[in-house]
Amino acid sequence: MGERRHPGKRGEIKIARHRVDWSGGRVVGLRLRRYRSSLEGGRYRFSRRISFASARSFDRVKFVVTAGPTREPIDPVRFISNRSSGKMGYAIAKAALELDHQVILISGPVGLAAPAGAELIRVITSDEMDDAVQEAVRDCDVLVMCAAVSDYKPARIAEQKLKKGDEKFSLDLVPARDILKSLPLSRNFFVVGFAAETKELEAHARAKLATKNCDMIVANDLSDPKIGIESDENAVTIFSRNGETEKISRTSKNIIAQQLVKIIRANAKKVLTKNF
């Protein structure tokens, strides 16, 4: 009679092989490969082969970049919007792609061509922008909220074009969705907000850094009409949650974008890897 093989004497039981890749990366790349077991001296001894993939690589970062304005419809032909050209956001997307990062570009209505290689998502309203962002950040490393999202929207949208009359016209406005505030407090991606201010730049930027739960704020002063909105040039001050401040003097938005992408990547790496 042949020897009866004890299931624990010799053999290999393949339990699981599963790669968990959390782009937020508290635990990255857990692979449960196999359990080997042997029966020695009446006791089972299990040697587990569990390998961990390295923490997320920051050589190639997945960016979600928002750009341009949003439009909040009043009626079928009129809307509330702002002067954002989208140039800064598009420049950031382009700079990230040039460094071989992955980019999802969520854009409001602008007259710009998306940089080659970007995954472009077109939106119009603040609600559409919010929906697109909430979906995209499920799998990203960095969110750059460069878009000039409307703060208010009409409480009601007229189904027909409003006609001009002799009486005064008033429009009831309600707050639009606050995309930054709606992001989860416990998250696995780095958040960069933008602040365009006409006065008290540092005070407003630092307040936004705290109240919007951002990791970094990029602020620009609107008091100089030659730079910023609709211009090809800008000058920015970067405020980080750790208290550090860095200035980029007046130059083209393309050059600012190149510097920003490097700064963002370096800071994201510090923040996101220290929790491993």
VENQUINOR-V576500 format. One record per residue. N is the residue number from 1. SS is DSSP state (a for helix, b for strand, c for the rest). PSI is psi in whole degrees, 0 to 359 (* if undefined). D_LAST is the distance of its C-alpha to the last C-alpha in whole Angstrom. Layout:
N|SS|PSI|D_LAST ; N|SS|PSI|D_LAST
//
This chain:
1|c|131|55 ; 2|c|160|52 ; 3|c|134|49 ; 4|c|125|46 ; 5|c|119|43 ; 6|c|133|41 ; 7|c|339|37 ; 8|c|357|35 ; 9|c|313|37 ; 10|c|142|36 ; 11|c|177|34 ; 12|b|126|31 ; 13|b|115|30 ; 14|c|109|28 ; 15|c|304|25 ; 16|c|151|23 ; 17|c|105|22 ; 18|c|127|19 ; 19|c|120|17 ; 20|b|112|15 ; 21|b|90|14 ; 22|c|112|12 ; 23|c|339|13 ; 24|c|329|11 ; 25|c|45|8 ; 26|c|321|6 ; 27|c|122|7 ; 28|b|130|9 ; 29|b|42|12 ; 30|b|124|13 ; 31|b|114|16 ; 32|b|104|18 ; 33|b|294|21 ; 34|b|159|24 ; 35|b|128|25 ; 36|b|141|28 ; 37|b|149|30 ; 38|b|151|33 ; 39|b|113|36 ; 40|b|122|37 ; 41|c|34|39 ; 42|c|6|39 ; 43|b|146|35 ; 44|b|136|33 ; 45|b|123|30 ; 46|b|130|27 ; 47|b|119|25 ; 48|b|134|22 ; 49|b|96|20 ; 50|b|119|17 ; 51|b|145|15 ; 52|b|127|12 ; 53|c|154|12 ; 54|c|155|10 ; 55|c|160|8 ; 56|c|137|10 ; 57|c|133|13 ; 58|c|12|14 ; 59|c|325|17 ; 60|c|108|18 ; 61|c|144|17 ; 62|b|110|19 ; 63|b|139|21 ; 64|b|118|23 ; 65|b|129|26 ; 66|b|149|28 ; 67|b|158|32 ; 68|c|183|35 ; 69|b|175|37 ; 70|c|161|37 ; 71|c|130|41 ; 72|b|109|42 ; 73|b|139|45 ; 74|c|315|48 ; 75|c|188|51 ; 76|c|343|51 ; 77|c|345|52 ; 78|c|153|50 ; 79|b|163|47 ; 80|b|133|45 ; 81|c|198|42 ; 82|c|181|41 ; 83|c|9|42 ; 84|c|131|39 ; 85|c|342|39 ; 86|c|359|36 ; 87|a|320|36 ; 88|a|314|33 ; 89|a|318|31 ; 90|a|324|32 ; 91|a|322|32 ; 92|a|316|28 ; 93|a|316|28 ; 94|a|316|30 ; 95|a|321|28 ; 96|a|319|25 ; 97|a|323|27 ; 98|a|336|29 ; 99|c|15|25 ; 100|c|25|25 ; 101|c|162|22 ; 102|b|139|23 ; 103|b|128|25 ; 104|b|121|26 ; 105|b|114|29 ; 106|b|112|30 ; 107|b|135|33 ; 108|c|182|36 ; 109|c|111|40 ; 110|c|166|40 ; 111|c|44|42 ; 112|c|150|40 ; 113|c|135|39 ; 114|c|142|35 ; 115|c|143|34 ; 116|c|131|34 ; 117|c|345|31 ; 118|c|145|30 ; 119|b|110|29 ; 120|b|129|32 ; 121|b|116|32 ; 122|b|134|35 ; 123|c|168|36 ; 124|c|304|38 ; 125|c|167|38 ; 126|a|325|35 ; 127|a|318|34 ; 128|a|320|34 ; 129|a|315|32 ; 130|a|314|29 ; 131|a|317|30 ; 132|a|320|29 ; 133|a|313|26 ; 134|a|325|24 ; 135|a|317|25 ; 136|a|325|23 ; 137|a|356|20 ; 138|a|336|19 ; 139|a|75|18 ; 140|c|167|17 ; 141|c|325|15 ; 142|b|133|17 ; 143|b|122|20 ; 144|b|105|23 ; 145|b|79|26 ; 146|c|345|29 ; 147|c|147|31 ; 148|b|86|34 ; 149|c|137|34 ; 150|c|139|37 ; 151|c|331|37 ; 152|b|158|40 ; 153|b|157|42 ; 154|b|139|45 ; 155|c|329|45 ; 156|c|144|48 ; 157|c|122|48 ; 158|c|135|52 ; 159|c|332|53 ; 160|c|158|56 ; 161|c|130|56 ; 162|c|133|57 ; 163|c|146|60 ; 164|c|136|61 ; 165|c|179|64 ; 166|c|342|66 ; 167|c|160|64 ; 168|c|149|60 ; 169|c|131|57 ; 170|c|149|54 ; 171|c|124|51 ; 172|c|119|48 ; 173|b|149|45 ; 174|b|156|42 ; 175|b|137|38 ; 176|c|167|36 ; 177|c|137|33 ; 178|c|101|30 ; 179|a|315|27 ; 180|a|317|25 ; 181|a|336|25 ; 182|a|351|25 ; 183|c|148|22 ; 184|c|141|19 ; 185|c|322|18 ; 186|c|107|15 ; 187|c|166|14 ; 188|c|32|11 ; 189|c|157|14 ; 190|b|135|15 ; 191|b|125|19 ; 192|b|121|21 ; 193|b|164|25 ; 194|b|145|28 ; 195|b|121|31 ; 196|b|116|35 ; 197|b|150|37 ; 198|c|344|40 ; 199|c|161|40 ; 200|c|55|38 ; 201|a|308|35 ; 202|a|316|32 ; 203|a|315|33 ; 204|a|322|33 ; 205|a|316|30 ; 206|a|325|28 ; 207|a|318|29 ; 208|a|323|28 ; 209|a|320|24 ; 210|a|311|24 ; 211|a|332|26 ; 212|c|3|25 ; 213|c|43|21 ; 214|c|159|20 ; 215|c|337|18 ; 216|b|144|21 ; 217|b|132|25 ; 218|b|115|27 ; 219|b|141|31 ; 220|b|147|34 ; 221|b|120|37 ; 222|c|359|40 ; 223|c|341|43 ; 224|c|108|43 ; 225|c|350|45 ; 226|c|348|45 ; 227|c|168|41 ; 228|c|234|38 ; 229|c|128|40 ; 230|c|355|42 ; 231|c|162|42 ; 232|c|356|40 ; 233|b|162|39 ; 234|b|172|37 ; 235|b|132|35 ; 236|b|157|32 ; 237|b|132|30 ; 238|b|123|26 ; 239|b|125|25 ; 240|b|156|21 ; 241|c|331|20 ; 242|c|3|19 ; 243|c|351|23 ; 244|c|147|23 ; 245|b|138|26 ; 246|b|136|27 ; 247|b|142|30 ; 248|b|114|32 ; 249|b|170|35 ; 250|b|125|38 ; 251|b|184|38 ; 252|b|153|37 ; 253|a|331|35 ; 254|a|317|34 ; 255|a|318|33 ; 256|a|317|31 ; 257|a|318|29 ; 258|a|317|28 ; 259|a|319|27 ; 260|a|316|25 ; 261|a|319|23 ; 262|a|318|22 ; 263|a|316|21 ; 264|a|314|19 ; 265|a|315|17 ; 266|a|317|17 ; 267|a|323|16 ; 268|a|321|13 ; 269|a|318|11 ; 270|a|314|11 ; 271|a|316|10 ; 272|a|336|8 ; 273|a|343|6 ; 274|c|347|6 ; 275|c|358|4 ; 276|c|*|0
//
